[in-house]
Amino acid sequence: WTHELLGAIGALFVNYGQPLPGRFLGWIVQLVAMLTLSAVLAGTAWQIHEPHPVRAFVAGIALLISVVAFIIPKFIAIWSIPQMAAASATASANSVVAEQLLELANLSLAFSLTASLDYLGFWMYAVFGLLVAGPLFRLSMSAKIAAVGLGLYGLLYHVLLAGVMAGSVPTAEIGGYAESLGMFMVIAVISMAVHLRRPSASQKSVKEQRANEHRDLEANTQSALHRRIQP
């Protein structure tokens, strides 16, 4: 969802007719948005690591794959595409190759290289959502809302994926369907941000356990001193 939300902002800067600082600013905006979302999802996986360590581990792997899948197009945007654009504008032997590679980097085509990597990242988000939705539903109310959002996103994205593989979803409509599913991720991230700001039950229990141990230690120390001073 960060790509749809901040894509318009980034597009204002990632324009290869603009100076390098403007392009780099748009690249930074999109990269920070993606990493912020990944950080919230990493915190989500951490919430379930004690009762469900295997699920949390597999969800973390899926999240890591999504980060890699999103970073590769960002690197291509700042490194390869400016060179392709410059080469295609010249009458050199590389211009034909550059124009062909630019088509591979066209995000408006669902089957282009960069778009395919983005959809791979979204798929990993869907796998992540299905893995963490169940355990999250046992936590706070905000976590329950996040669980519903992540679960619906994961389920519906796999339905979309099956439709694309079966050929029942036209290529031109894939992007629209994928963007419409982003609202579930927005709801989930906002809800998890609220949940993560509150101390978890495990953190409270650890603090209470330490406080009880401290009180028991003080009581035992005072009892030992009292026995020693007695005649």
N, C-alpha and C positions, 0 to 999 in steps of 0.2 A: 504493500500500500504506500510505502514511502516514495516509491518511484512514480506512482500516479499523483501523490500529494505534492511532491516537490519537483516533479518532472517539468512542470511549467516554469517554476522558478529557475531550475537549472538550465532550461532551454533559453532563457533570456541571456545567459552568460556563455553556455556552451555553443557558441556560434563561431564557426571557423573563419568568418570574415572579420571578427573582432580581434583586438589585441590579445596577446597571451595572458595578461593578468585577468581579464574578464573570463576567458575560457577556464582558467585555473580556478577561479572563484566558484563557478558553477560546478566544477568537478568536486571541489571540497564540500559544497553544500549537499550534494547527493551522497557523497561518501559518508559524511557525518550522520546524515539521516539514516542510512542503512545500518551503520554501526550502532546508533542509538537504539534502533528497533531490535537488533541482535542482542544488545545488552539486556533489554527488558525480557526478551525470550530466554536468555541464559539465566536470568534471575528466576524466571518461571520454572525452568527445569530444576534449579537448585531447591525450590520449594518442595519437590517430591523426591529428592535424592535419598532421604532416610527410609521412608516406607517402601519406595520402589526404586532401588539403585540401578537395576538393569534398564528400566524404562528411561530413567533420567540420563543414563549413559548413552543409550541409542538415540534419544532425542537430542542430546548434545552433539553427537556425530552428525545427525541430519542438519542441525543448525550450522555446524562448521562447514559442511558441504555447501550450504546456501550462501554463506559469506564468501567462500571461494568463487562460487558461480557468479555472484554479483560483482566481485572485485575485478574479475577478468575483463568484462566489458568496460568498466570504468578505466582500466589501464589502457585498453585499446583506444578509448575515446581521447585520452590525453597524449598518447604516444603514437599510435599507428595512424589514426584518421587524419591528423594534420599533415603528416607526411604523404598520405595517399592523395589528399586534396591538392597539395603542392605539386605532386608528380603528375596528376591528371591534368593540371592546368598548363603543363609544358608539352612540347612536341617531341618528347623523348621516347625511347623504347619502353620505358617503364609506365608510360601513361595508360596503355591498354590494360596492363595488369592492375594498376592502381584503380581504374574505373571498375574492374570486375570485383576487386576486393571491397570497394566502397559499397557495392550492392550487397555483399555479405554482411556488412555492418549496418544495414538499413533497419532500424528498429520498427519501421512501419510494416515490415514483412514478418509474419509470425514464424516463417521457416528460415529466416536469416540466422547467421551465427550468433550475433549478439542477443537477438530476441530469444533464441533457443536457450541460451545460458540464463537469461532472466526467467524464463518459464521453468527451467530446471530449479532455480532458486525458489520460485513459488511452490513448486512441487515438494521440495524439502520442507518448506513451511507447513504444507498440508500434512506431511508425514509427522512432523513435530506436533502439530495440533492434535492428531489422532492419538499420539502416544501420551500426551500430558492431560488430555481433557478429563479422563476418568478420575485420576488421583486429585486433580484440582477441584473437582466437584465436591470433595469431602472437606474443603477448607472454608474460608470466610465467604460472605455473600458476594463480595466483589470478585473473589476467585471463582465462584460458581458462574457468575456472568461471563468471566473470561473463558471458563471451560466450555460454556455453550457456544461462544463466538469461535473459539479455536476448533471445537468439534465440528461445527457446521462448515467452517472454512475447509477443514481437512476432508470432510465427506463430499462436499459439493465440488471441490477442485478435482477430486478423483473421478467424480461423475463426468466433469468436463474433459478430463484426460482420456477417459474411456470413450467419450463421444468423438474426440479428435482422432483417436486410434481406429475407431470403427468407421470414420469418414462421414458421420452424421452431423458434424459441426463444420460449417464452411470456414475456410481459412480467414476470410475477411471479418468474421464475427468472433474469432477466438479472443482477440484483445478486449472487446467489449464485455464478454462474459467474465474474463479474468479480472478486469477492473471492477465489475459490479460485485464480485466476491470480496473485494478489498474492504468493504464496510464491516464485515465480520472481524477482520483482523484489527481494524481501528477500534472497534468496541472492546476486543480482547486486550489490546495493548493498554488502553486507557484504564480498564478495570484492573489489570495487573499492576499498573503504576500506583493505583490507589492501595492495592493490597500490599505491595512491597514497601510502602511507606510506614506500614504498621508493624510492630514487632510480632514475630510469629509465635505460635504456641510453644514451639520447642525452645525458642530463645527465652520465653518467660519461665518455662520449667527449669531451664538451666540456671537462670538467675535465682529462682526460688530455692533450688537445690543447694547452690553455693551459699545463700543466706542461711539456710537451715544448718549446713555444715559449720558455718562460722559461729552460729549461736551454740551448737552442740560443743564445739571446741572451747568456747568461752566458759560454758557451764562446767565442762569437765575440768578445766584449769582451775576455776574457782573452787570446785569440790575438792580437788587435790590439795590446794593451798589450805583449805579449811581443815582437812584431816591432819595436815602437818602441824598446824599451830595449836591443835587441841592437845592438852596434857595427857 
